[in-house]
């Protein structure tokens, strides 16, 4: 596994042996900005044989902004919502702690922002990852509820 990570230019995994539990952390390509030319991509992906209909699409920015402006929030709140939206990937699970890091704000502010995002119906709770975990809706999910 280390050789494969090295071949595509990713850092070596970090091993942590804590109370008889071995934890391994593997950094993704989003952790370290790599030139696209250095990444090795499978031939099927290069030839365009990947079925794109199975890939989830993040809620479109225009639909997200429309949902935020419909609730008549003040400008700093909408700016914070935009920053959170821009910093999260398609299927990324987040909590108030992650928002706290993005916005460099207090825990209370992060929780209030999650509450406002729930009011706009642009995020959904994620089960199986712990309490207070959310992700942005997919474009197909938002169209069904609009």
C-alpha positions, 0 to 999 in steps of 0.5 A, spaced: 500 500 500 505 504 501 508 503 494 501 505 491 501 511 495 508 513 493 507 512 486 501 517 485 505 522 489 501 521 496 504 522 503 506 515 507 500 513 512 501 515 519 501 509 524 498 510 531 498 505 536 494 507 542 491 502 547 492 496 543 488 499 537 492 500 531 490 507 527 492 508 520 491 515 517 491 515 509 491 522 506 487 523 500 489 528 494 485 533 497 490 534 503 495 535 498 495 539 492 498 535 486 498 537 479 493 533 475 499 530 470 502 526 476 496 523 478 495 516 475 488 515 472 485 508 470 484 507 462 477 507 463 476 513 466 481 517 461 477 514 455 470 516 458 467 509 460 465 511 467 458 511 468 457 519 470 449 517 472 451 513 478 456 519 481 452 524 486 452 531 484 452 536 489 446 541 490 447 547 485 450 553 488 444 557 485 439 553 488 443 553 495 443 561 494 436 561 492 434 557 498 439 562 503 436 568 500 428 566 501 429 565 508 431 573 509 438 572 513 442 577 514 448 578 510 454 575 514 450 569 515 449 568 508 456 569 507 458 564 512 453 559 509 457 560 502 464 559 505 461 552 508 458 550 502 464 552 498 469 548 503 465 542 502 465 536 497 460 532 494 459 527 499 463 530 505 460 529 512 460 535 517 459 537 524 459 543 528 466 542 529 468 542 522 464 548 521 468 551 527 474 550 523 472 553 517 469 559 519 474 560 525 468 561 530 465 559 536 461 552 537 455 556 538 455 560 532 457 553 528 451 550 531 446 556 529 449 556 522 447 548 522 440 550 525 439 555 519 442 550 514 437 545 516 431 551 516 433 552 508 432 544 507 439 544 504 442 539 508 440 532 511 442 528 517 447 522 516 446 516 520 451 511 522 456 517 523 454 519 530 450 525 532 450 531 529 453 529 522 450 532 516 451 533 508 449 537 503 443 534 499 444 532 492 441 535 486 436 530 485 434 530 492 433 537 492 429 537 486 424 532 489 423 536 495 422 543 491 
